[in-house]
Amino acid sequence: MRCFDNIAKLIREKRMSHSAEYSQSGLSALLGYKNGQFISNVERGLCSIPLKTLKKVSKILGIKPKQLREAILKDYDVTLNNYLNLELERELEEL
């Protein structure tokens, strides 16, 4: 139901094309996460970047804040549509 596809794609593209060639574990560590799995989870669309980490991600990967905002808003829009469509389907089934 939740969508993180746009932020996942953005983070992966920026990490892979960055001149520092960060590994997922390396980027996770730079963001203050002990578990290197964090960026893997983000890039697979299992979760998003926490709001408190957005500035750090922006600075490290050279992502413009506007790009981050757009990706997160697109994901939220898909999530909201998924939820509303699911609710509508449930209501129709109850009739």
C-alpha positions as a Markdown table, in Angstrom:
| # | Residue | x | y | z |
|---|---|---|---|---|
| 1 | Met | 0.0 | 0.0 | 0.0 |
| 2 | Arg | 2.8 | 2.5 | 0.9 |
| 3 | Cys | 4.9 | 3.7 | -2.0 |
| 4 | Phe | 8.6 | 4.6 | -1.7 |
| 5 | Asp | 9.5 | 4.0 | -5.4 |
| 6 | Asn | 10.5 | 7.6 | -6.3 |
| 7 | Ile | 12.7 | 8.2 | -3.3 |
| 8 | Ala | 14.3 | 4.8 | -3.8 |
| 9 | Lys | 15.1 | 5.5 | -7.4 |
| 10 | Leu | 16.5 | 9.0 | -6.6 |
| 11 | Ile | 18.7 | 7.8 | -3.8 |
| 12 | Arg | 20.1 | 4.8 | -5.8 |
| 13 | Glu | 20.8 | 7.0 | -8.9 |
| 14 | Lys | 22.6 | 9.7 | -6.9 |
| 15 | Arg | 24.6 | 7.2 | -4.8 |
| 16 | Met | 25.7 | 5.2 | -7.8 |
| 17 | Ser | 26.6 | 8.3 | -9.9 |
| 18 | His | 28.4 | 10.1 | -7.0 |
| 19 | Ser | 32.1 | 10.7 | -7.5 |
| 20 | Ala | 32.8 | 9.2 | -4.1 |
| 21 | Glu | 31.1 | 5.9 | -5.2 |
| 22 | Tyr | 29.5 | 5.2 | -1.8 |
| 23 | Ser | 28.6 | 1.7 | -0.9 |
| 24 | Gln | 25.2 | 1.2 | 0.7 |
| 25 | Ser | 27.0 | 0.4 | 4.0 |
| 26 | Gly | 29.2 | 3.5 | 3.7 |
| 27 | Leu | 26.4 | 5.8 | 3.0 |
| 28 | Ser | 24.4 | 4.3 | 5.9 |
| 29 | Ala | 27.3 | 5.0 | 8.2 |
| 30 | Leu | 27.7 | 8.6 | 7.0 |
| 31 | Leu | 24.1 | 9.1 | 7.8 |
| 32 | Gly | 24.6 | 7.8 | 11.4 |
| 33 | Tyr | 23.1 | 4.4 | 11.0 |
| 34 | Lys | 25.0 | 1.5 | 12.6 |
| 35 | Asn | 23.2 | -1.0 | 10.3 |
| 36 | Gly | 24.4 | -0.9 | 6.7 |
| 37 | Gln | 21.1 | -2.4 | 5.7 |
| 38 | Phe | 19.4 | 1.0 | 5.9 |
| 39 | Ile | 20.2 | 2.3 | 2.5 |
| 40 | Ser | 19.5 | -1.1 | 1.0 |
| 41 | Asn | 16.0 | -0.9 | 2.4 |
| 42 | Val | 15.5 | 2.6 | 1.1 |
| 43 | Glu | 16.8 | 1.6 | -2.4 |
| 44 | Arg | 14.5 | -1.4 | -2.5 |
| 45 | Gly | 11.5 | 0.8 | -1.7 |
| 46 | Leu | 10.9 | -0.8 | 1.7 |
| 47 | Cys | 11.1 | 2.6 | 3.6 |
| 48 | Ser | 11.9 | 6.2 | 3.0 |
| 49 | Ile | 14.5 | 8.6 | 4.4 |
| 50 | Pro | 13.4 | 9.9 | 7.8 |
| 51 | Leu | 12.7 | 13.6 | 7.7 |
| 52 | Lys | 15.5 | 14.3 | 10.3 |
| 53 | Thr | 18.0 | 12.8 | 7.8 |
| 54 | Leu | 17.0 | 14.7 | 4.6 |
| 55 | Lys | 19.4 | 17.6 | 5.0 |
| 56 | Lys | 22.3 | 15.2 | 5.5 |
| 57 | Val | 21.3 | 13.1 | 2.5 |
| 58 | Ser | 21.0 | 16.2 | 0.4 |
| 59 | Lys | 24.5 | 17.4 | 1.4 |
| 60 | Ile | 26.3 | 14.0 | 1.1 |
| 61 | Leu | 24.8 | 13.0 | -2.3 |
| 62 | Gly | 24.4 | 16.5 | -3.7 |
| 63 | Ile | 20.7 | 16.2 | -4.1 |
| 64 | Lys | 18.8 | 19.5 | -4.3 |
| 65 | Pro | 16.2 | 19.8 | -1.6 |
| 66 | Lys | 13.6 | 20.4 | -4.3 |
| 67 | Gln | 14.4 | 17.0 | -5.8 |
| 68 | Leu | 14.0 | 15.2 | -2.5 |
| 69 | Arg | 10.7 | 17.0 | -1.8 |
| 70 | Glu | 9.3 | 16.1 | -5.3 |
| 71 | Ala | 10.2 | 12.4 | -4.9 |
| 72 | Ile | 8.7 | 12.2 | -1.4 |
| 73 | Leu | 5.5 | 14.0 | -2.5 |
| 74 | Lys | 5.1 | 11.7 | -5.5 |
| 75 | Asp | 5.4 | 8.7 | -3.3 |
| 76 | Tyr | 2.9 | 10.2 | -0.8 |
| 77 | Asp | 0.5 | 10.9 | -3.7 |
| 78 | Val | 0.7 | 7.2 | -4.8 |
| 79 | Thr | 0.3 | 6.0 | -1.2 |
| 80 | Leu | -2.8 | 8.2 | -0.7 |
| 81 | Asn | -4.4 | 7.1 | -4.0 |
| 82 | Asn | -3.7 | 3.4 | -3.1 |
| 83 | Tyr | -5.3 | 3.9 | 0.3 |
| 84 | Leu | -8.3 | 5.8 | -1.0 |
| 85 | Asn | -8.9 | 3.3 | -3.8 |
| 86 | Leu | -8.7 | 0.4 | -1.3 |
| 87 | Glu | -11.2 | 2.2 | 1.0 |
| 88 | Leu | -13.5 | 2.8 | -2.0 |
| 89 | Glu | -13.3 | -0.9 | -2.9 |
| 90 | Arg | -14.2 | -1.9 | 0.6 |
| 91 | Glu | -17.2 | 0.4 | 0.7 |
| 92 | Leu | -18.4 | -0.9 | -2.6 |
| 93 | Glu | -18.1 | -4.5 | -1.3 |
| 94 | Glu | -20.2 | -3.6 | 1.7 |
| 95 | Leu | -23.1 | -2.5 | -0.5 |
